Amino acid sequence: MGCFGLSPDWVKRVKLADRQNLHIFSTEMTSCVVLYSRRDITMPRKSREISPTGAYHFINRGVNKKHIFHKAGDYERYMQLVKEYAREFKIEIYHYCLMVNHTHFLLKTEDLSLLSKFGHFVHRRYAYYYCKAYQWPEQVFRRRFVSIPIEDDAHFLECGRYIERNPLEAGLVDDLRNYSFTSYSYYAYNELNPLITSSPVYESLSNQPHERRAAYRLYVTQNRKNESTFATLTCPF
């Protein structure tokens, strides 16, 4: 069941029969109670595939597609944690988009174990924040994040496009510049974003910055007949 950020009061309400199938422990870092079922601990997990480029499409979603962001402060808290742990675990972030119930990042790591630590600490600490802020007594995120290896430059560029088009495809905005929680404006309009490591594939679009930005705006915003094809391949849940 894997449940983050549950209060001791909630645990006390769990029936004894149910508690026999739970492992309960506390952590000094978050001062919260964390529940894992024995099934979560003992079931083997499929090994993550290693990317030949070191880059991954990193995705996580609220459990049962639950909303994980409700106000600007929630997005900001999540991004603070991303910035903190990207620095600690030497993760380079090229593209991102935060949607109301899921997140996308195109990032790079030299060590897949560091990516696992990055995902663990970001989502564990955000889950604790969320449960405390909204008095939520249950699971926040689905149990495990997704990491899809990026195979080559074409895949890299297309994945960045897919990530930044999310608000457009969801009908949240007509102009991607009006969506705050994405890397789009960094590339399309040269807006400052200290979280971003500039994509080398983006840099190769043109030697002239203004031409590069114009080419990128057209590449991302131009509609295609087969938009759903890449979405199916890149976001498996």
MARTOR-912268 format. One record per residue: residue in one letter; x, y, z of N, C-alpha, C, O, CB in turn. Coordinates in steps of 0.05 Angstrom, whole numbers, plus 5000, padded with zeros to 4 digits. Glycine has a CB too. Layout:
N
   aa    n_x    n_y    n_z   ca_x   ca_y   ca_z    c_x    c_y    c_z    o_x    o_y    o_z   cb_x   cb_y   cb_z
    A      X      Y      Z      X      Y      Z      X      Y      Z      X      Y      Z      X      Y      Z
...
This chain:
237
   aa    n_x    n_y    n_z   ca_x   ca_y   ca_z    c_x    c_y    c_z    o_x    o_y    o_z   cb_x   cb_y   cb_z
    M   5016   4976   5000   5000   5000   5000   5017   5025   5000   5009   5045   4988   4981   5000   5024
    G   5040   5025   5013   5059   5047   5011   5047   5074   5016   5039   5087   4997   5071   5047   4984
    C   5045   5083   5041   5031   5108   5047   5049   5127   5061   5061   5120   5081   5005   5102   5063
    F   5051   5152   5051   5069   5172   5062   5055   5192   5079   5032   5200   5073   5084   5185   5039
    G   5068   5201   5100   5058   5224   5115   5034   5220   5132   5019   5239   5137   5053   5246   5096
    L   5028   5196   5141   5004   5192   5157   5009   5199   5186   5031   5193   5196   4995   5163   5154
    S   4990   5211   5198   4993   5219   5226   4989   5196   5245   4975   5177   5238   4973   5241   5233
    P   5001   5196   5269   4996   5175   5288   4967   5172   5296   4958   5149   5301   5013   5180   5314
    D   4952   5194   5296   4924   5192   5302   4909   5175   5282   4891   5159   5290   4911   5220   5303
    W   4916   5177   5257   4903   5161   5237   4911   5132   5241   4894   5114   5238   4911   5170   5208
    V   4936   5127   5247   4945   5099   5251   4929   5086   5273   4923   5062   5270   4975   5098   5257
    K   4923   5100   5294   4909   5089   5317   4881   5080   5308   4869   5062   5321   4906   5109   5339
    R   4870   5092   5287   4843   5085   5278   4843   5060   5260   4822   5050   5253   4831   5108   5264
    V   4867   5051   5252   4868   5028   5235   4861   5003   5251   4871   5000   5273   4897   5025   5222
    K   4844   4986   5241   4836   4962   5255   4860   4944   5260   4878   4943   5244   4814   4947   5240
    L   4859   4930   5283   4881   4913   5290   4887   4892   5269   4910   4887   5263   4875   4899   5317
    A   4866   4882   5257   4871   4861   5236   4886   4872   5213   4903   4859   5201   4844   4850   5226
    D   4881   4898   5206   4895   4910   5184   4924   4916   5192   4942   4914   5176   4881   4936   5175
    R   4928   4925   5217   4954   4933   5226   4973   4909   5226   4998   4913   5225   4953   4945   5253
    Q   4963   4885   5228   4981   4862   5228   4996   4859   5201   5016   4845   5200   4965   4837   5234
    N   4986   4872   5180   4998   4870   5154   5014   4895   5148   5022   4899   5125   4978   4866   5133
    L   5020   4912   5168   5034   4937   5163   5060   4938   5179   5061   4928   5201   5016   4961   5170
    H   5080   4950   5167   5104   4957   5181   5102   4987   5188   5097   5003   5169   5130   4951   5164
    I   5106   4995   5212   5103   5023   5220   5130   5033   5233   5140   5020   5251   5080   5026   5241
    F   5140   5055   5222   5163   5067   5234   5163   5097   5230   5148   5107   5213   5189   5054   5223
    S   5179   5111   5246   5180   5140   5243   5207   5148   5232   5226   5133   5233   5175   5154   5270
    T   5209   5173   5222   5234   5183   5212   5239   5211   5223   5221   5227   5225   5233   5185   5181
    E   5264   5216   5232   5271   5241   5244   5269   5264   5223   5263   5287   5230   5298   5240   5257
    M   5275   5257   5198   5276   5277   5178   5249   5291   5174   5248   5315   5171   5285   5266   5151
    T   5228   5275   5174   5202   5286   5169   5183   5287   5193   5162   5299   5192   5188   5270   5147
    S   5192   5274   5215   5175   5272   5239   5147   5262   5232   5127   5273   5242   5173   5299   5253
    C   5145   5242   5215   5119   5232   5207   5120   5202   5209   5141   5190   5213   5112   5241   5179
    V   5097   5190   5206   5094   5161   5206   5091   5152   5177   5077   5164   5161   5070   5151   5223
    V   5105   5131   5170   5104   5120   5143   5095   5091   5144   5104   5076   5161   5132   5122   5129
    L   5076   5084   5127   5066   5057   5127   5074   5043   5101   5072   5054   5080   5035   5057   5130
    Y   5083   5018   5104   5087   5001   5081   5075   4974   5087   5078   4964   5109   5118   4999   5074
    S   5061   4962   5068   5052   4935   5072   5075   4916   5068   5094   4922   5054   5028   4929   5053
    R   5072   4892   5079   5093   4872   5075   5095   4865   5045   5117   4859   5036   5087   4847   5091
    R   5073   4867   5031   5073   4860   5003   5091   4880   4988   5106   4872   4970   5045   4861   4992
    D   5090   4906   4995   5107   4926   4982   5136   4920   4986   5153   4924   4968   5100   4954   4991
    I   5143   4911   5010   5171   4907   5017   5182   4881   5005   5205   4881   4997   5174   4906   5048
    T   5166   4860   5003   5176   4834   4995   5173   4829   4965   5189   4813   4954   5162   4813   5010
    M   5155   4842   4951   5152   4837   4923   5175   4848   4907   5182   4871   4912   5125   4849   4913
    P   5188   4833   4889   5210   4843   4874   5201   4864   4854   5179   4863   4843   5224   4820   4859
    R   5218   4884   4850   5212   4905   4830   5229   4900   4805   5252   4891   4806   5218   4932   4843
    K   5217   4907   4783   5232   4906   4758   5254   4927   4758   5250   4950   4766   5213   4910   4734
    S   5278   4919   4750   5301   4937   4749   5295   4960   4729   5284   4955   4708   5327   4922   4742
    R   5304   4983   4736   5301   5006   4718   5321   5003   4695   5344   4995   4699   5306   5033   4733
    E   5312   5010   4671   5328   5009   4647   5348   5032   4647   5340   5055   4652   5311   5008   4622
    I   5373   5027   4641   5393   5048   4641   5393   5062   4613   5393   5048   4593   5421   5036   4647
    S   5394   5088   4613   5394   5104   4589   5422   5105   4577   5441   5110   4591   5383   5132   4594
    P   5425   5101   4551   5451   5104   4538   5461   5133   4538   5485   5137   4535   5450   5093   4510
    T   5443   5152   4541   5451   5180   4541   5453   5192   4569   5463   5214   4573   5431   5197   4525
    G   5444   5177   4589   5443   5187   4617   5418   5204   4622   5415   5214   4644   5468   5203   4622
    A   5402   5208   4602   5378   5225   4604   5353   5208   4607   5351   5186   4595   5375   5244   4580
    Y   5333   5218   4622   5309   5203   4627   5285   5222   4627   5286   5246   4635   5311   5188   4654
    H   5262   5211   4618   5237   5224   4623   5226   5214   4649   5219   5191   4652   5216   5219   4599
    F   5225   5232   4669   5219   5225   4697   5191   5234   4702   5185   5258   4700   5239   5238   4717
    I   5173   5216   4710   5145   5222   4712   5134   5211   4739   5141   5189   4747   5128   5210   4689
    N   5117   5227   4752   5102   5216   4775   5075   5228   4775   5070   5249   4764   5117   5222   4801
    R   5056   5213   4788   5028   5221   4787   5016   5217   4815   5025   5199   4830   5012   5205   4766
    G   4996   5233   4822   4981   5228   4846   4967   5201   4845   4959   5192   4824   4961   5250   4851
    V   4965   5189   4869   4952   5163   4870   4923   5165   4859   4908   5183   4866   4952   5151   4898
    N   4916   5146   4842   4889   5146   4829   4883   5173   4815   4861   5181   4813   4867   5141   4850
    K   4905   5185   4804   4903   5210   4790   4893   5233   4807   4881   5252   4797   4886   5207   4765
    K   4897   5231   4833   4889   5251   4852   4904   5277   4847   4928   5276   4839   4893   5242   4881
    H   4892   5301   4851   4905   5326   4850   4926   5328   4872   4921   5322   4895   4885   5350   4852
    I   4951   5336   4864   4972   5339   4884   4980   5368   4888   4995   5375   4905   4996   5323   4875
    F   4969   5386   4871   4973   5415   4873   4946   5429   4873   4929   5423   4857   4991   5425   4850
    H   4942   5447   4892   4917   5461   4895   4920   5491   4893   4901   5506   4888   4903   5454   4920
    K   4944   5501   4898   4949   5530   4898   4978   5535   4890   4994   5516   4889   4943   5543   4926
    A   4985   5560   4884   5012   5567   4875   5033   5558   4895   5054   5549   4887   5014   5596   4870
    G   5027   5560   4921   5047   5553   4941   5054   5523   4940   5076   5516   4948   5036   5560   4968
    D   5035   5506   4931   5041   5478   4929   5062   5473   4907   5081   5458   4911   5015   5462   4924
    Y   5057   5485   4884   5076   5482   4862   5104   5492   4871   5125   5480   4865   5067   5497   4837
    E   5104   5515   4885   5129   5527   4893   5144   5510   4913   5168   5507   4912   5124   5555   4905
    R   5129   5497   4932   5142   5480   4951   5154   5455   4937   5176   5447   4943   5122   5470   4972
    Y   5140   5444   4918   5150   5421   4903   5176   5429   4889   5195   5414   4889   5129   5411   4883
    M   5176   5452   4875   5199   5460   4860   5223   5467   4879   5246   5463   4871   5192   5485   4843
    Q   5217   5477   4903   5239   5481   4922   5253   5454   4928   5277   5453   4930   5228   5494   4948
    L   5237   5433   4932   5248   5407   4937   5263   5396   4914   5285   5384   4917   5226   5388   4946
    V   5253   5400   4890   5267   5392   4866   5294   5405   4864   5314   5392   4858   5250   5398   4841
    K   5294   5431   4868   5319   5446   4867   5339   5436   4887   5363   5432   4881   5314   5476   4870
    E   5330   5432   4912   5347   5423   4933   5360   5396   4927   5384   5392   4930   5332   5422   4960
    Y   5344   5377   4919   5354   5350   4915   5368   5346   4888   5384   5328   4885   5332   5330   4918
    A   5361   5362   4868   5376   5362   4843   5405   5370   4848   5423   5359   4837   5363   5380   4822
    R   5408   5390   4865   5435   5399   4872   5450   5378   4888   5473   5372   4883   5434   5425   4888
    E   5436   5366   4908   5449   5346   4925   5457   5321   4910   5478   5310   4915   5430   5339   4948
    F   5440   5312   4891   5446   5287   4877   5456   5291   4849   5457   5272   4833   5421   5270   4877
    K   5464   5316   4843   5477   5322   4817   5460   5314   4793   5469   5301   4774   5504   5307   4815
    I   5435   5323   4794   5415   5318   4773   5414   5343   4756   5409   5365   4766   5387   5310   4784
    E   5417   5341   4730   5413   5363   4711   5385   5362   4700   5376   5342   4690   5434   5362   4688
    I   5370   5385   4702   5343   5386   4693   5341   5404   4668   5350   5427   4668   5324   5397   4715
    Y   5331   5392   4646   5330   5406   4621   5302   5417   4615   5299   5440   4606   5339   5388   4598
    H   5282   5401   4620   5254   5409   4615   5236   5399   4638   5242   5378   4650   5244   5398   4587
    Y   5215   5413   4643   5196   5403   4663   5168   5416   4659   5166   5436   4645   5206   5410   4691
    C   5148   5403   4670   5121   5414   4671   5107   5402   4695   5107   5378   4699   5106   5409   4645
    L   5095   5419   4712   5079   5409   4734   5050   5413   4727   5041   5435   4722   5086   5425   4760
    M   5035   5391   4726   5006   5392   4721   4992   5387   4748   5005   5381   4768   4998   5370   4700
    V   4966   5390   4748   4952   5389   4774   4954   5362   4788   4952   5361   4812   4923   5397   4769
    N   4957   5341   4772   4958   5314   4785   4982   5297   4777   4983   5274   4785   4933   5299   4779
    H   5001   5309   4762   5025   5294   4756   5047   5314   4748   5042   5337   4743   5019   5274   4733
    T   5071   5303   4746   5095   5319   4739   5112   5306   4718   5113   5281   4717   5112   5325   4765
    H   5125   5322   4702   5143   5312   4681   5170   5327   4684   5171   5351   4688   5131   5316   4653
    F   5192   5312   4681   5219   5324   4680   5234   5309   4658   5233   5284   4656   5233   5323   4707
    L   5250   5324   4643   5270   5312   4626   5297   5319   4640   5304   5342   4641   5269   5322   4596
    L   5311   5299   4650   5334   5304   4666   5356   5285   4660   5353   5265   4645   5327   5302   4696
    K   5379   5290   4671   5403   5273   4666   5417   5267   4692   5419   5284   4710   5422   5287   4646
    T   5426   5242   4694   5442   5234   4717   5463   5214   4707   5459   5199   4689   5425   5221   4739
    E   5487   5215   4720   5508   5196   4713   5505   5170   4728   5518   5150   4722   5535   5208   4718
    D   5487   5169   4747   5484   5145   4764   5454   5142   4770   5441   5159   4783   5500   5149   4791
    L   5443   5119   4761   5414   5115   4764   5406   5113   4793   5383   5119   4800   5406   5089   4750
    S   5424   5105   4811   5417   5103   4839   5412   5131   4850   5397   5134   4869   5440   5089   4855
    L   5426   5151   4839   5421   5179   4849   5394   5189   4840   5381   5204   4854   5443   5198   4837
    L   5385   5180   4817   5358   5187   4808   5337   5176   4827   5317   5189   4833   5353   5178   4779
    S   5341   5151   4836   5323   5139   4855   5322   5154   4881   5301   5158   4893   5330   5109   4860
    K   5345   5163   4890   5346   5178   4915   5333   5205   4911   5318   5215   4929   5376   5182   4924
    F   5337   5218   4889   5324   5243   4882   5294   5240   4883   5280   5256   4896   5333   5253   4854
    G   5283   5220   4869   5255   5216   4869   5244   5209   4896   5222   5219   4904   5248   5194   4850
    H   5258   5193   4911   5249   5186   4938   5247   5210   4956   5226   5213   4969   5269   5166   4950
    F   5267   5226   4958   5267   5248   4977   5248   5271   4969   5234   5282   4986   5295   5259   4981
    V   5247   5277   4943   5228   5298   4934   5200   5290   4941   5185   5306   4952   5232   5303   4904
    H   5192   5266   4934   5164   5258   4937   5157   5251   4966   5134   5255   4974   5158   5234   4919
    R   5176   5241   4981   5171   5235   5009   5166   5261   5024   5147   5263   5040   5194   5220   5021
    R   5183   5281   5020   5180   5306   5035   5156   5322   5025   5143   5335   5041   5206   5323   5032
    Y   5151   5321   4999   5126   5335   4990   5102   5322   5000   5082   5335   5008   5125   5336   4959
    A   5101   5295   5002   5078   5281   5013   5073   5289   5042   5050   5293   5050   5082   5250   5011
    Y   5094   5292   5057   5091   5300   5085   5080   5329   5086   5062   5334   5102   5119   5299   5100
    Y   5091   5346   5069   5080   5374   5068   5050   5373   5061   5034   5387   5073   5096   5391   5047
    Y   5043   5357   5041   5016   5356   5031   4997   5346   5053   4976   5358   5058   5013   5339   5006
    C   5004   5324   5066   4987   5313   5086   4983   5332   5110   4961   5334   5121   4999   5286   5097
    K   5004   5346   5117   5001   5366   5138   4985   5390   5130   4968   5399   5146   5029   5375   5147
    A   4989   5400   5106   4975   5424   5097   4945   5419   5093   4929   5437   5098   4987   5434   5071
    Y   4938   5395   5083   4910   5389   5076   4897   5368   5093   4875   5359   5087   4909   5380   5047
    Q   4910   5361   5115   4899   5341   5134   4891   5316   5118   4869   5305   5122   4875   5353   5149
    W   4909   5308   5100   4903   5285   5083   4915   5260   5096   4939   5259   5100   4914   5289   5055
    P   4899   5239   5103   4910   5217   5118   4918   5193   5101   4923   5172   5112   4889   5208   5138
    E   4919   5196   5075   4924   5173   5058   4947   5178   5039   4962   5198   5042   4899   5166   5042
    Q   4951   5160   5021   4973   5161   5002   4971   5185   4984   4948   5192   4976   4975   5135   4986
    V   4993   5197   4977   4993   5221   4959   5001   5213   4931   4987   5219   4912   5012   5242   4970
    F   5024   5200   4928   5034   5193   4901   5030   5163   4896   5028   5147   4915   5064   5200   4899
    R   5029   5156   4871   5030   5128   4863   5056   5117   4874   5075   5132   4880   5027   5124   4832
    R   5058   5091   4876   5080   5079   4892   5108   5085   4881   5126   5089   4896   5076   5050   4894
    R   5111   5085   4855   5138   5087   4843   5137   5106   4819   5119   5104   4802   5148   5059   4834
    F   5157   5123   4817   5159   5140   4794   5168   5125   4769   5178   5103   4771   5179   5164   4799
    V   5163   5136   4746   5170   5124   4720   5195   5139   4710   5197   5163   4712   5147   5126   4699
    S   5214   5123   4700   5238   5135   4687   5242   5122   4660   5249   5099   4658   5264   5132   4705
    I   5237   5137   4638   5239   5127   4611   5266   5136   4599   5270   5160   4597   5215   5136   4594
    P   5283   5117   4591   5309   5125   4580   5306   5141   4553   5289   5134   4537   5326   5100   4575
    I   5322   5162   4551   5323   5177   4526   5345   5166   4508   5368   5164   4516   5327   5208   4532
    E   5337   5157   4484   5356   5142   4468   5375   5159   4452   5398   5151   4448   5340   5125   4449
    D   5366   5182   4442   5384   5198   4424   5374   5226   4423   5355   5234   4437   5385   5186   4396
    D   5387   5243   4407   5380   5272   4406   5352   5277   4396   5338   5294   4407   5399   5286   4388
    A   5343   5261   4377   5315   5265   4366   5295   5259   4388   5276   5274   4391   5311   5247   4341
    H   5299   5238   4403   5282   5230   4425   5282   5252   4447   5262   5259   4458   5290   5203   4437
    F   5306   5262   4452   5310   5283   4472   5293   5308   4465   5278   5318   4482   5339   5291   4474
    L   5295   5317   4440   5281   5341   4432   5251   5336   4432   5235   5354   4440   5290   5350   4403
    E   5242   5313   4423   5214   5307   4421   5202   5304   4449   5179   5312   4454   5209   5281   4405
    C   5217   5293   4467   5207   5290   4495   5203   5317   4508   5183   5322   4522   5226   5272   4512
    G   5222   5335   4504   5220   5363   4514   5195   5376   4504   5181   5390   4518   5244   5379   4508
    R   5190   5373   4478   5166   5384   4466   5140   5373   4479   5122   5388   4486   5165   5378   4435
    Y   5140   5346   4481   5116   5333   4494   5111   5344   4522   5089   5350   4529   5120   5303   4494
    I   5132   5346   4538   5130   5355   4565   5118   5383   4566   5099   5388   4582   5157   5355   4580
    E   5128   5401   4550   5120   5429   4552   5093   5434   4539   5081   5455   4543   5141   5447   4539
    R   5084   5416   4522   5057   5419   4510   5035   5410   4529   5011   5414   4522   5056   5403   4484
    N   5041   5398   4551   5020   5387   4569   4998   5407   4575   4974   5400   4573   5032   5378   4594
    P   5004   5432   4583   4982   5451   4589   4965   5458   4565   4941   5462   4568   4994   5477   4601
    L   4977   5458   4541   4962   5463   4517   4943   5440   4510   4920   5444   4504   4982   5468   4493
    E   4954   5416   4512   4938   5392   4506   4915   5389   4526   4893   5379   4519   4955   5367   4506
    A   4919   5398   4551   4898   5396   4572   4878   5419   4570   4859   5419   4585   4911   5395   4599
    G   4883   5438   4552   4864   5460   4550   4866   5480   4572   4847   5495   4577   4837   5450   4548
    L   4889   5481   4586   4891   5500   4609   4898   5528   4599   4891   5548   4612   4913   5490   4628
    V   4912   5530   4577   4920   5556   4566   4918   5555   4535   4919   5533   4524   4949   5564   4575
    D   4916   5578   4523   4918   5580   4494   4947   5587   4485   4955   5581   4463   4899   5600   4482
    D   4961   5599   4503   4989   5607   4498   5006   5596   4521   5002   5602   4544   4992   5639   4496
    L   5026   5579   4514   5042   5566   4534   5058   5585   4551   5066   5579   4573   5061   5547   4521
    R   5062   5609   4542   5076   5630   4557   5060   5637   4582   5071   5647   4602   5081   5655   4541
    N   5034   5632   4582   5017   5639   4605   5016   5617   4626   5002   5621   4646   4989   5645   4595
    Y   5030   5596   4622   5031   5574   4643   5057   5576   4658   5079   5574   4646   5027   5546   4630
    S   5055   5580   4684   5079   5587   4699   5097   5563   4706   5121   5567   4709   5070   5600   4724
    F   5086   5540   4708   5101   5518   4720   5112   5499   4699   5107   5475   4699   5083   5502   4740
    T   5128   5510   4682   5140   5495   4660   5165   5510   4651   5170   5533   4657   5120   5492   4636
    S   5182   5495   4637   5207   5506   4627   5204   5520   4600   5224   5531   4589   5228   5484   4625
    Y   5180   5520   4588   5177   5530   4561   5188   5558   4557   5202   5563   4537   5147   5530   4554
    S   5181   5577   4575   5189   5605   4570   5219   5609   4572   5230   5628   4561   5175   5622   4590
    Y   5233   5591   4586   5262   5592   4587   5274   5589   4559   5292   5604   4551   5274   5570   4606
    Y   5263   5570   4544   5273   5565   4517   5261   5584   4496   5274   5593   4478   5268   5536   4509
    A   5235   5588   4498   5221   5603   4477   5224   5633   4479   5223   5647   4459   5191   5596   4478
    Y   5229   5643   4504   5230   5672   4508   5254   5682   4524   5255   5705   4532   5204   5682   4521
    N   5273   5663   4530   5297   5670   4544   5292   5680   4572   5307   5697   4583   5312   5691   4528
    E   5270   5671   4585   5265   5679   4612   5283   5664   4632   5289   5640   4628   5235   5673   4619
    L   5293   5678   4652   5311   5666   4671   5298   5643   4687   5275   5645   4695   5321   5688   4691
    N   5313   5622   4690   5303   5599   4707   5328   5585   4717   5340   5569   4703   5284   5580   4690
    P   5336   5590   4742   5360   5579   4753   5360   5548   4755   5381   5536   4759   5366   5591   4779
    L   5336   5536   4754   5334   5507   4756   5344   5493   4731   5354   5470   4733   5306   5499   4762
    I   5343   5507   4708   5347   5494   4682   5376   5493   4674   5391   5513   4676   5331   5508   4661
    T   5385   5470   4665   5410   5467   4649   5401   5467   4620   5385   5451   4611   5426   5441   4657
    S   5412   5486   4605   5403   5489   4577   5408   5464   4561   5430   5453   4562   5416   5513   4564
    S   5388   5456   4546   5389   5431   4530   5410   5434   4508   5408   5453   4492   5362   5424   4519
    P   5429   5416   4506   5448   5418   4484   5435   5413   4456   5445   5424   4436   5470   5397   4488
    V   5413   5399   4456   5399   5395   4431   5385   5421   4422   5386   5428   4399   5378   5372   4434
    Y   5374   5435   4442   5362   5461   4436   5384   5480   4425   5379   5494   4406   5349   5473   4461
    E   5407   5480   4438   5428   5498   4430   5437   5493   4401   5447   5511   4388   5452   5495   4449
    S   5434   5469   4392   5443   5462   4365   5423   5471   4343   5429   5468   4319   5447   5432   4363
    L   5400   5481   4351   5380   5489   4331   5389   5513   4314   5382   5514   4290   5354   5497   4345
    S   5405   5530   4325   5416   5553   4310   5438   5566   4326   5439   5565   4350   5393   5574   4304
    N   5457   5579   4312   5478   5594   4325   5468   5621   4335   5481   5634   4352   5502   5598   4307
    Q   5446   5630   4324   5435   5656   4331   5413   5653   4352   5393   5639   4347   5424   5671   4306
    P   5416   5665   4376   5396   5661   4397   5367   5667   4389   5349   5652   4395   5403   5677   4421
    H   5363   5689   4375   5335   5697   4367   5323   5677   4347   5300   5671   4348   5334   5725   4356
    E   5340   5667   4329   5331   5647   4310   5325   5620   4324   5306   5606   4317   5352   5643   4287
    R   5341   5614   4343   5338   5589   4358   5311   5590   4374   5297   5570   4375   5361   5584   4378
    R   5306   5612   4387   5281   5615   4402   5257   5614   4384   5237   5601   4390   5281   5641   4418
    A   5258   5627   4361   5236   5627   4342   5231   5598   4331   5208   5589   4329   5241   5646   4318
    A   5253   5584   4324   5250   5557   4315   5238   5539   4336   5222   5521   4330   5278   5546   4306
    Y   5246   5543   4361   5235   5526   4382   5206   5532   4387   5190   5514   4392   5251   5531   4408
    R   5198   5557   4387   5169   5564   4390   5152   5550   4369   5131   5539   4375   5165   5595   4389
    L   5162   5551   4344   5147   5538   4323   5146   5508   4326   5125   5495   4323   5159   5545   4295
    Y   5168   5496   4334   5170   5467   4338   5151   5458   4359   5138   5437   4356   5199   5460   4345
    V   5149   5473   4381   5132   5464   4403   5103   5469   4398   5086   5453   4404   5141   5477   4429
    T   5096   5493   4388   5068   5501   4387   5053   5492   4362   5029   5492   4361   5067   5531   4388
    Q   5068   5485   4341   5054   5476   4316   5040   5449   4321   5053   5430   4329   5074   5474   4293
    N   5015   5448   4314   4999   5424   4318   5006   5403   4297   5014   5409   4275   4969   5430   4317
    R   5004   5378   4305   5009   5355   4287   4984   5337   4287   4968   5338   4305   5034   5340   4296
    K   4982   5321   4266   4959   5303   4265   4963   5279   4284   4943   5267   4293   4956   5292   4236
    N   4988   5273   4290   4993   5249   4307   5003   5256   4334   5021   5242   4345   5013   5231   4293
    E   4993   5277   4347   5002   5285   4373   5000   5263   4394   5017   5261   4412   4987   5309   4383
    S   4979   5246   4392   4975   5225   4412   4995   5202   4410   4997   5187   4429   4947   5215   4409
    T   5008   5200   4388   5027   5177   4384   5049   5178   4404   5055   5158   4418   5038   5176   4356
    F   5063   5201   4406   5086   5203   4425   5076   5202   4453   5089   5191   4471   5102   5228   4420
    A   5052   5213   4458   5041   5213   4486   5037   5184   4495   5043   5178   4518   5015   5228   4487
    T   5028   5167   4478   5024   5139   4485   5050   5125   4491   5051   5109   4509   5009   5124   4463
    L   5070   5132   4476   5096   5119   4480   5111   5129   4504   5126   5114   4517   5113   5123   4455
    T   5107   5154   4511   5124   5166   4531   5111   5168   4559   5125   5172   4578   5132   5193   4523
    C   5085   5164   4561   5072   5167   4587   5054   5142   4591   5030   5142   4583   5055   5193   4588
    P   5065   5121   4603   5051   5095   4603   5031   5091   4625   5023   5069   4631   5071   5073   4605
    F   5021   5113   4637   5000   5110   4658   4982   5134   4659   4964   5136   4675   5013   5105   4686
